[in-house]
Amino acid sequence: MLTQKAETWGRSTVRTACPLDCPDSCTVDITLEKGRIVNIDGGDLNPVTNNYICGKVRRFAERVYGEDRLLYPAVRKGAKGQGTFTRVPWGEALDLIASRMREVRDRYTAEAILPFYYGGSNGLLTQDTNDAVLFRGFGTSRLARTVCAAPTGAANQMLYGKMPGVTYQDYIHARLIILWGVNPSASGIHLVPYIKAAREAGAKLVVVDPRATSLARQADLHIAPKPGTDLPIALALHRYLFERGAGHEFLAQHASGAEQLRARASEWTFERAADVSNVPAASLEELASMYATTTPAVVRCGWGLERNRNGGSAAAAVLALPAVGGKFGVRGGGYSMSNSSAWGIKAATWLDETPEPATRLVNMNHLGRALTEFDSPPVQMLFVYNCNPLATMPDQNRVIDGLKREDLFTVVYEQVVTDTARYADVLLPATTFVENYDVAKGYGPISLQLVRPVIEPVGEARPNVEVFSEIAERLGVGRAEEETDTLLRIIGKLPPQIRGDLMEHGAATPPHGGAPVQFVDVFPLTPDRRVHLFSETLDREAPAGLYGYQPDPATEQFPLALISPASEKSVSSTLGELRERAAVLQMNPADADARGLATDDPVRVFNQQGEVHCPVALNKDIRPGTVSLSKGLWRKSTYNGLTSNALVPDTLSDIGAGACFNDARVQVASLGRH
């Protein structure tokens, strides 16, 4: 009996939720022993994720207690990039930051200060609360957070006002599932069992992806387009659907802009789309026939197809398919995109007293040029939080050049010593989701859960809301606030039912039982509740017009398309510090043979912007003419300390001003041949 007590003494399990940048938002049960995490597993409060979590989060304790963890505030001691710092008290660090913000404002105006953040792995509390009060109140430059989901978001907003979509649990009712530009095996893993169950019930599966992913290899049809050519394929499908009048009645009753879309699609025969995309015309016709004749049919539109010059129009064309094909109004029919708007919760609810000023707007994809070229005023202070831009932004070499500037004062507020943190003048240690409160909103399954701290902050780490509020108080634009006070204030702004559920049960009851049927339970959130298939505003924004195709940027010198898909090892760049081996370039054997390359050969991947050194693997699952290097790599994961982003231009997508990661065109050669 005494032995049993000794074994269980100080052991407990605490329930929280994962806010990391994944659609699923899992419930997480964390086992502690004497206040320290010993196991992370799934919980059942979110019925869709139901007791199962990904391998990434199972390893999260390695970040919490790892050697890269930031434990205390520090100021730079050596040259930028060396990562040498001296410990200082919190008060001294915050005083220094506030003092420098005043100096920059007085000399250059506050627009010379650039807050830089993204927050895909943050909930309602840890971003767009007290940080927004600080930067809005002080009048800094604003940031256009467009590195991800901007083109798809603009398309979804135009067509449907971001109407909630088909949720995972309704995939079982579909008889045709199209996964377009998305790989649930790497991100959003809880969709996979629903797809398998649907297939067992007789559903057909189509995957549109340049790679033969795990699900693509199991699919009834795999379409492997040249990166950037999803738009012609979708328009060829529209041409087919319009010719057959599949959704004529639906369009007449529920849509506008059909004639403009039909006109733009009319030139895209299967043959022309096949010529551009390198997909056989017969395969495109097979896909069109399957979609036209099968109901219920659901299209899962991912974010992979937006990462190029045609990304916004491609997303719009894919999302328009259920309308033109008449696929709405039945359970398991329609589209899935992001369900983040299903709750109707916006940060404006708690920021109404701090309006956003009309200051300079900086597109985050242009960070490199902002740091090296802007002069009215120049960026003199950079405040980085909730992101790792050196690992995630395009034009990596120019970003590095900017971060090296001795006259740039950089603050990095982070959980671990990232690549970006090594260039900081001041480092601030941030809490992780297991050490702070938050409210996690799923954007696959419709879920809203309370994130609770399960351990005391490691070292001197502090939560975002407290640190930003203390800086705001020092600058006279806000007041200091404890984390629990901010939590209660934000939750107090939510609708009463949601507020009560979160506080009492840890999760809110989702609307429509968490599984709305489009055009039965939910309708477009556009002003007239109709589908808008065309927008004059977006037509003017797109260089070739809305649904206008822009040709491939490949040249004879740089013929290969480089893509950077999501990895099973990290959440964007989060957890990148845990990667122990060099990242590997995936290449089709035919492309490798033409260059005299074999698996494990060290290669240089290069273009006019830079080069990356890494090993190569011959992989028949990637289409010829395309090479792949994982998204979110840290500099230590390649031989020369540069990643795929060093080869990515900072050009912008046609609508939404998104990043064009998949427009990188490169050559590959043996590292021994220059």
C-alpha positions in Angstrom: 0.0 0.0 0.0 2.8 2.4 0.8 4.5 1.6 -2.5 1.3 2.4 -4.4 1.0 5.7 -2.6 4.6 6.6 -3.4 4.1 5.8 -7.1 1.0 8.0 -7.4 1.9 10.8 -5.1 1.9 14.2 -6.9 0.4 12.7 -10.1 -2.6 14.3 -11.8 -4.2 14.8 -15.2 -5.3 18.2 -16.3 -7.5 18.9 -19.3 -6.9 21.7 -21.8 -7.1 22.3 -25.5 -4.5 22.7 -28.3 -4.6 26.1 -30.1 -1.7 25.3 -32.5 -2.3 26.2 -36.2 -4.3 23.1 -37.3 -8.0 23.0 -38.2 -8.8 20.4 -35.5 -8.3 22.1 -32.1 -7.9 18.9 -30.1 -8.9 18.4 -26.5 -5.6 17.5 -24.6 -5.2 15.6 -21.4 -1.8 16.3 -19.8 -0.4 14.1 -17.0 1.7 15.8 -14.4 4.1 14.3 -11.8 5.1 16.7 -9.1 4.1 19.6 -11.3 6.0 18.5 -14.4 4.6 17.1 -17.7 5.2 13.4 -18.1 2.6 12.6 -20.8 0.4 14.4 -23.3 -2.6 12.6 -24.8 -6.0 13.3 -26.4 -9.2 14.0 -24.5 -12.8 13.7 -25.5 -14.3 17.1 -24.9 -14.0 17.8 -28.6 -16.0 14.7 -29.9 -14.4 15.0 -33.4 -10.8 14.6 -32.2 -12.0 12.2 -29.5 -9.0 11.0 -27.5 -6.5 11.1 -30.3 -3.8 13.8 -31.0 -1.0 14.1 -33.5 2.6 13.1 -32.9 3.7 16.8 -33.0 1.7 17.7 -29.8 2.7 14.5 -28.1 6.2 15.8 -28.2 5.3 19.3 -27.0 7.0 18.8 -23.6 10.3 18.7 -25.5 9.7 22.3 -26.4 8.5 23.3 -22.9 11.6 21.8 -21.2 14.1 21.8 -24.1 17.5 23.4 -24.2 16.3 26.0 -26.6 13.6 27.3 -24.2 13.8 31.0 -23.3 13.8 31.3 -19.6 14.4 34.9 -18.8 14.6 38.4 -20.5 17.9 39.2 -22.1 19.6 41.9 -24.1 22.1 41.3 -27.0 25.7 41.1 -26.0 27.5 40.1 -29.3 26.9 40.7 -33.0 23.4 40.2 -34.4 22.8 36.6 -35.4 25.3 35.1 -33.0 22.6 34.5 -30.4 24.7 35.8 -27.4 22.7 37.6 -24.7 22.9 38.9 -21.2 20.1 38.2 -18.6 18.2 41.3 -17.3 15.2 41.7 -15.0 11.8 42.0 -16.6 11.4 45.6 -15.4 14.6 46.6 -17.1 13.7 44.9 -20.3 10.3 46.5 -20.5 11.6 49.9 -19.6 14.2 49.7 -22.4 11.5 48.7 -24.9 9.2 51.5 -23.9 12.1 54.0 -23.9 13.1 53.0 -27.4 9.5 53.2 -28.7 9.4 56.8 -27.5 12.7 57.6 -29.1 11.7 56.2 -32.4 8.3 57.9 -32.4 9.9 61.3 -31.5 12.5 61.1 -34.2 10.8 59.3 -37.0 7.1 59.0 -36.0 5.5 55.9 -34.5 5.1 54.4 -38.0 8.8 53.6 -37.9 7.8 50.8 -35.5 6.6 47.6 -37.1 4.8 45.0 -35.0 5.3 41.6 -36.7 3.1 38.7 -35.8 0.8 36.1 -37.4 -0.9 34.1 -34.7 -2.1 31.0 -36.4 -1.2 29.1 -33.2 -3.0 31.6 -31.0 -6.5 31.8 -29.7 -8.8 34.7 -28.8 -6.8 35.8 -25.8 -3.1 35.7 -26.8 -3.4 37.9 -29.9 -5.5 40.9 -30.9 -6.2 41.9 -27.4 -3.7 43.9 -25.3 -1.1 43.7 -28.1 -3.6 45.5 -30.3 -4.3 48.1 -27.6 -0.6 48.8 -27.4 0.2 49.2 -31.1 -3.0 50.9 -32.1 -2.8 53.3 -29.2 0.8 54.2 -30.0 0.1 54.6 -33.7 2.6 52.2 -35.1 2.6 50.8 -38.7 0.0 48.2 -39.3 0.6 44.7 -40.6 -1.3 42.9 -43.4 -1.2 39.3 -42.2 -1.3 37.7 -45.6 1.3 35.0 -45.5 -1.4 32.3 -45.3 -5.1 32.1 -46.0 -5.4 35.5 -47.5 -6.2 34.5 -51.1 -8.5 31.7 -50.0 -10.1 34.0 -47.4 -10.7 36.7 -50.0 -12.3 34.2 -52.4 -14.5 32.7 -49.7 -15.5 36.1 -48.5 -16.5 37.1 -52.0 -18.5 34.0 -52.8 -20.1 33.1 -49.5 -19.2 35.7 -46.9 -17.3 32.8 -45.2 -20.4 30.7 -44.7 -19.7 27.7 -42.5 -18.9 24.6 -44.5 -19.3 20.8 -44.4 -17.7 19.5 -41.2 -15.8 16.3 -40.8 -18.6 14.2 -39.3 -20.7 14.8 -42.4 -18.2 13.3 -44.8 -19.7 9.9 -44.1 -22.7 11.1 -46.1 -20.8 12.1 -49.2 -20.6 9.8 -52.2 -17.8 11.8 -53.8 -15.0 13.5 -51.8 -12.5 15.8 -53.6 -9.4 16.9 -51.6 -8.0 19.8 -53.5 -4.7 21.3 -52.3 -4.8 19.7 -48.9 -3.1 16.8 -47.2 -5.1 15.8 -44.0 -2.5 13.2 -43.2 -0.1 16.0 -42.3 -2.5 18.7 -41.0 -6.0 18.1 -39.9 -5.5 14.4 -39.3 -9.0 13.8 -37.8 -10.6 14.1 -41.2 -8.8 11.0 -42.4 -11.0 8.4 -40.5 -14.1 10.1 -41.7 -12.9 9.8 -45.3 -12.1 6.2 -44.7 -15.5 5.6 -43.3 -17.1 7.3 -46.3 -15.1 5.2 -48.7 -16.2 2.0 -46.8 -19.8 3.2 -47.3 -19.2 3.6 -51.1 -17.8 7.1 -51.6 -15.3 7.8 -54.3 -12.2 9.8 -53.5 -10.3 12.3 -55.8 -7.1 14.0 -54.7 -5.7 17.0 -56.5 -2.0 17.4 -55.5 1.3 17.5 -57.3 2.4 14.7 -54.9 1.1 11.2 -54.5 0.3 11.6 -50.8 -0.9 8.7 -48.7 -4.6 9.5 -49.5 -3.7 10.2 -53.2 -2.3 6.7 -53.5 -5.5 5.3 -52.1 -7.8 7.5 -54.3 -10.0 6.5 -57.1 -8.5 9.3 -59.1 -5.3 11.3 -58.5 -4.9 14.6 -60.4 -1.2 15.8 -60.2 -1.1 19.3 -61.7 1.9 21.4 -62.3 2.0 23.9 -59.3 0.1 27.0 -60.1 -2.3 25.4 -62.6 -5.3 24.6 -60.4 -7.2 27.5 -61.9 -7.3 26.2 -65.5 -8.4 22.7 -64.2 -11.2 24.2 -62.1 -12.3 26.5 -65.0 -12.4 23.4 -67.4 -14.7 21.8 -64.9 -16.9 24.9 -64.8 -17.1 24.9 -68.6 -18.3 21.3 -68.5 -20.9 22.0 -65.8 -22.3 25.1 -67.5 -22.7 23.2 -70.7 -24.8 20.6 -69.0 -26.8 23.1 -66.9 -26.1 21.0 -63.8 -26.9 23.8 -61.3 -29.1 26.0 -63.5 -32.0 26.2 -61.0 -29.8 26.8 -58.0 -27.9 29.6 -59.8 -31.1 31.3 -60.8 -32.4 31.3 -57.3 -29.3 31.8 -55.1 -26.4 33.3 -57.1 -25.2 36.3 -59.1 -22.2 36.6 -61.4 -22.8 33.2 -63.1 -22.5 34.7 -66.6 -19.2 36.4 -65.9 -17.8 33.1 -64.5 -19.1 31.2 -67.5 -17.5 33.6 -69.9 -14.1 33.3 -68.2 -14.4 29.5 -68.2 -15.5 29.2 -71.8 -12.0 29.2 -73.2 -10.8 26.4 -71.0 -11.4 23.1 -72.8 -10.1 19.9 -71.2 -7.4 19.9 -73.9 -6.2 23.4 -73.2 -6.3 22.9 -69.4 -4.4 19.6 -69.9 -1.7 21.3 -72.0 -1.1 23.9 -69.2 -1.4 21.6 -66.2 0.4 18.5 -67.6 -2.6 16.4 -66.6 -4.2 14.1 -69.2 -7.4 15.6 -70.7 -9.1 12.2 -70.1 -8.4 12.5 -66.4 -9.9 16.0 -66.3 -13.0 14.8 -68.2 -13.3 11.8 -65.8 -13.2 14.2 -62.8 -15.8 16.5 -64.4 -18.1 13.6 -65.1 -17.8 12.1 -61.6 -18.6 15.5 -60.1 -21.5 16.3 -62.3 -23.2 12.9 -61.8 -22.6 12.2 -58.1 -24.5 13.6 -55.1 -23.8 14.3 -52.3 -20.4 15.6 -53.4 -18.0 17.6 -51.1 -14.9 19.6 -52.1 -12.4 20.1 -49.4 -10.5 23.2 -50.6 -7.1 23.5 -48.9 -4.5 26.2 -48.7 -1.9 24.6 -50.9 -3.6 25.9 -54.1 -3.4 29.5 -53.0 0.4 29.7 -52.7 1.1 31.1 -56.2 0.3 33.9 -58.6 -3.1 32.5 -59.5 -4.0 31.4 -55.9 -7.0 33.7 -55.3 -8.7 33.0 -58.6 -8.0 29.3 -58.2 -9.6 29.2 -54.8 -12.6 31.1 -56.0 -13.0 28.7 -59.0 -12.8 25.7 -56.7 -15.1 27.1 -54.1 -17.6 28.0 -56.8 -18.0 24.4 -58.0 -20.8 23.4 -55.6 -22.9 26.3 -56.8 -22.4 25.7 -60.5 -22.8 22.0 -60.0 -25.9 22.3 -57.8 -24.3 20.3 -54.9 -25.7 22.3 -52.0 -28.8 21.5 -49.8 -28.0 17.9 -48.9 -26.0 16.6 -45.9 -22.4 15.8 -47.1 -22.7 18.1 -50.1 -21.0 21.5 -50.7 -17.6 22.6 -49.7 -15.2 22.7 -46.7 -12.8 25.6 -46.2 -12.4 27.3 -42.8 -15.1 27.3 -40.2 -13.5 30.0 -38.1 -16.4 32.3 -38.7 -19.1 29.8 -37.6 -19.3 31.4 -34.1 -19.6 35.0 -35.3 -16.9 36.1 -32.9 -14.6 38.9 -33.9 -11.8 40.7 -32.1 -13.7 44.0 -32.8 -16.0 43.0 -30.0 -13.4 43.8 -27.4 -11.4 46.3 -29.4 -14.2 48.8 -30.0 -12.7 51.3 -27.7 -9.3 51.2 -29.5 -10.0 51.9 -33.2 -7.3 51.0 -35.7 -5.4 54.1 -36.9 -5.0 54.9 -40.6 -1.2 54.4 -40.4 1.1 52.8 -42.9 0.0 49.2 -43.9 2.9 46.8 -44.5 2.3 43.5 -46.2 4.2 40.9 -44.1 5.4 39.1 -47.3 7.4 42.2 -48.0 9.3 42.1 -44.6 12.7 41.9 -46.4 12.1 45.0 -48.5 10.4 46.8 -45.6 13.6 46.4 -43.5 16.0 47.3 -46.3 14.1 49.7 -48.6 11.4 51.6 -46.7 12.4 55.2 -46.0 9.2 57.2 -45.4 9.9 56.6 -42.5 12.4 53.7 -42.4 11.6 50.8 -40.1 13.7 51.6 -37.0 12.1 49.1 -34.6 10.7 45.7 -35.2 8.6 43.9 -32.5 8.2 40.2 -33.3 5.8 37.9 -31.5 3.6 34.9 -32.3 5.7 34.1 -35.3 9.2 33.3 -36.6 9.6 35.4 -39.8 13.1 34.3 -40.6 11.8 30.8 -41.1 8.4 31.6 -42.6 8.6 34.7 -44.8 9.5 34.8 -48.5 12.8 36.3 -49.8 14.8 34.9 -46.8 18.1 36.4 -47.7 16.7 39.9 -47.8 15.0 39.3 -44.4 18.4 38.3 -43.0 20.0 41.4 -44.4 17.4 43.5 -42.8 17.7 41.8 -39.4 21.5 42.4 -39.5 21.1 46.2 -39.5 22.8 47.7 -36.5 20.4 50.7 -36.5 17.4 48.4 -36.3 16.2 47.8 -32.8 14.5 44.3 -32.7 12.4 42.9 -29.9 11.6 39.2 -30.1 9.0 37.8 -27.7 9.2 34.0 -28.0 9.0 30.6 -26.3 12.3 29.3 -27.6 15.4 30.7 -29.3 14.3 30.7 -32.9 16.3 31.7 -35.9 14.7 35.2 -35.7 15.4 35.4 -31.9 19.2 35.2 -32.6 19.0 38.7 -34.2 17.1 40.3 -31.3 18.3 43.3 -29.3 15.9 42.3 -26.5 14.5 38.8 -25.9 11.4 38.3 -23.9 10.4 34.8 -22.7 6.8 33.8 -23.6 4.6 31.1 -22.1 3.4 28.2 -24.2 -0.2 27.0 -24.3 0.4 24.6 -21.4 1.3 27.6 -19.2 -1.3 30.2 -20.1 -5.0 30.8 -20.6 -6.5 31.1 -24.1 -9.7 30.3 -26.0 -9.0 27.9 -28.9 -11.3 28.1 -31.9 -11.2 25.2 -34.4 -11.6 25.9 -38.0 -12.2 22.4 -39.2 -14.6 21.0 -36.7 -16.7 23.8 -35.2 -15.3 23.9 -31.7 -14.6 26.6 -29.1 -12.6 25.5 -26.0 -11.0 27.0 -22.9 -7.2 26.6 -22.8 -6.1 26.2 -19.2 -2.5 26.4 -17.8 -1.5 23.0 -16.6 1.9 23.9 -15.2 3.5 27.0 -13.7 5.5 29.1 -16.3 8.9 27.7 -16.9 11.7 30.1 -15.8 10.4 33.7 -16.0 8.1 33.2 -19.0 5.1 35.4 -19.0 1.8 35.5 -20.9 1.3 37.9 -23.8 -1.6 39.8 -22.3 0.3 40.8 -19.2 3.5 41.9 -21.0 1.7 44.0 -23.7 -0.5 45.6 -21.1 2.5 46.6 -19.0 4.3 48.2 -22.0 1.0 50.0 -22.8 0.8 51.4 -19.3 4.4 52.6 -19.5 3.6 54.4 -22.7 0.3 55.9 -21.4 -1.9 54.0 -23.9 -3.4 51.4 -21.7 -3.3 49.9 -18.2 -1.5 46.8 -16.8 -3.8 43.8 -16.5 -3.4 40.4 -14.9 -4.0 37.4 -17.3 -7.1 36.2 -15.4 -8.6 39.7 -15.6 -8.0 39.8 -19.4 -9.6 36.4 -19.7 -12.7 37.4 -17.8 -13.0 40.6 -19.8 -12.7 38.9 -23.1 -15.1 36.0 -22.2 -17.4 38.6 -20.8 -17.8 40.0 -24.3 -19.0 36.7 -25.7 -22.7 35.7 -26.1 -24.1 34.5 -22.7 -24.6 30.9 -23.8 -21.0 30.6 -25.1 -19.6 32.4 -22.0 -21.5 30.1 -19.7 -20.5 26.9 -21.5 -16.8 27.9 -21.6 -16.6 28.8 -17.9 -18.7 25.8 -16.7 -17.7 23.0 -19.1 -14.6 24.2 -20.8 -16.2 24.0 -24.2 -19.1 25.8 -25.9 -22.0 24.0 -27.6 -21.5 24.4 -31.4 -24.2 25.9 -33.5 -26.3 23.5 -35.6 -25.0 20.6 -33.6 -21.6 21.2 -35.1 -22.7 19.9 -38.5 -24.6 22.5 -40.5 -26.0 21.6 -43.9 -25.2 24.4 -46.4 -28.3 26.1 -47.8 -30.5 24.3 -45.2 -29.0 25.4 -41.8 -26.6 28.1 -43.0 -26.6 30.5 -45.9 -24.1 32.9 -47.4 -23.1 35.6 -45.0 -23.1 38.1 -47.9 -25.5 41.1 -47.5 -28.1 39.6 -49.8 -27.5 35.9 -48.7 -26.7 35.0 -52.2 -23.6 33.4 -53.8 -21.5 36.0 -55.5 -19.6 34.3 -58.3 -18.0 37.5 -59.5 -16.7 40.7 -58.0 -15.8 43.9 -59.9 -13.5 44.9 -57.0 -11.5 41.6 -57.2 -11.6 41.7 -61.0 -9.7 45.0 -60.8 -7.3 43.7 -58.2 -6.2 40.7 -60.1 -3.5 41.4 -62.7 -5.2 39.2 -65.4 -8.7 39.8 -64.0 -10.7 37.5 -61.7 -10.3 33.9 -63.0 -7.6 35.1 -65.4 -4.7 32.8 -65.7 -1.1 34.0 -65.4 1.5 31.8 -67.1 4.2 29.7 -65.3 7.3 31.7 -64.3 9.7 28.8 -65.2 12.6 29.6 -67.5 15.1 27.5 -69.3 17.6 28.3 -66.7 15.3 27.5 -63.7 12.8 24.9 -65.0 11.8 23.1 -61.8 8.8 24.1 -59.6 9.8 24.1 -55.9 6.9 23.5 -53.4 7.1 23.6 -49.6 4.2 21.5 -48.2 3.2 21.1 -44.6 5.2 18.5 -42.6 4.3 15.8 -40.2 7.1 17.0 -37.9 6.1 20.7 -37.2 3.3 23.2 -37.2 4.6 25.6 -39.8 7.9 26.5 -38.1 6.7 25.6 -34.5 8.7 22.6 -33.1 11.3 23.1 -35.9 13.9 23.1 -33.2 13.2 19.4 -32.6 14.2 18.3 -36.0 17.5 16.4 -35.7 18.4 15.5 -39.3 18.9 17.5 -42.4 15.8 18.2 -44.5 15.7 16.2 -47.7 14.8 17.5 -51.2 12.2 15.2 -52.8 12.7 14.7 -56.5 11.2 12.5 -59.2 13.7 9.9 -60.5 13.4 11.1 -64.1 14.5 14.6 -63.0 17.3 13.1 -60.9 18.5 10.8 -63.7 18.7 13.8 -66.1 21.0 15.5 -63.6 23.1 12.4 -62.6 21.8 12.4 -59.1 21.1 9.5 -56.7 19.4 9.3 -53.3 21.4 10.9 -50.4 23.6 12.9 -52.8 24.3 16.5 -51.5 22.8 19.0 -53.9 22.4 22.7 -54.4 19.0 24.0 -55.1 19.3 27.4 -56.6 17.9 30.3 -58.6 18.7 34.0 -58.9 17.8 34.7 -55.3 20.0 32.2 -53.6 20.7 28.6 -53.0 20.0 25.8 -50.5 22.3 22.9 -49.8 20.7 19.6 -48.6 20.6 15.9 -49.5 18.2 14.7 -52.2 15.9 11.7 -52.2 14.5 10.1 -55.4 10.7 9.8 -55.0 8.3 8.7 -57.6 5.4 10.1 -55.6 6.3 13.7 -56.7 5.4 14.7 -60.3 8.2 15.3 -62.8 9.2 18.9 -63.0 8.5 19.5 -59.4 10.7 19.3 -56.3 9.7 19.5 -52.7 11.3 20.8 -49.5 9.3 20.9 -46.3 7.6 24.1 -45.0 8.8 25.8 -41.8 12.3 24.5 -41.7 14.8 26.2 -39.4 18.3 27.2 -40.7 20.0 24.3 -38.9 18.0 21.8 -41.1 20.1 22.5 -44.2 23.8 22.3 -44.9 24.2 26.0 -45.6 21.7 27.6 -43.2 19.2 28.6 -45.8 15.8 27.1 -46.5 13.3 27.0 -49.4 12.2 30.6 -48.5 15.6 31.8 -49.7 14.4 30.8 -53.2 10.9 32.2 -52.9 10.1 35.6 -54.5 8.1 38.1 -52.5 5.6 38.5 -55.4 2.0 38.5 -54.4 -1.0 36.4 -55.4 -3.6 37.8 -57.8 -6.1 38.5 -55.0 -5.6 38.8 -51.3 -1.9 39.8 -51.6 -0.8 36.4 -50.4 2.6 34.7 -50.5 3.7 32.9 -53.7 5.8 30.1 -52.1 5.0 27.7 -54.9 6.1 30.1 -57.6 9.8 29.5 -56.8 11.5 28.1 -59.9 14.8 26.5 -59.4 17.6 24.3 -60.8 19.2 21.4 -58.9 22.7 20.2 -59.3 25.3 18.1 -57.4 26.9 20.2 -54.6 30.2 19.3 -56.1 29.4 20.9 -59.5 29.2 24.8 -59.6 
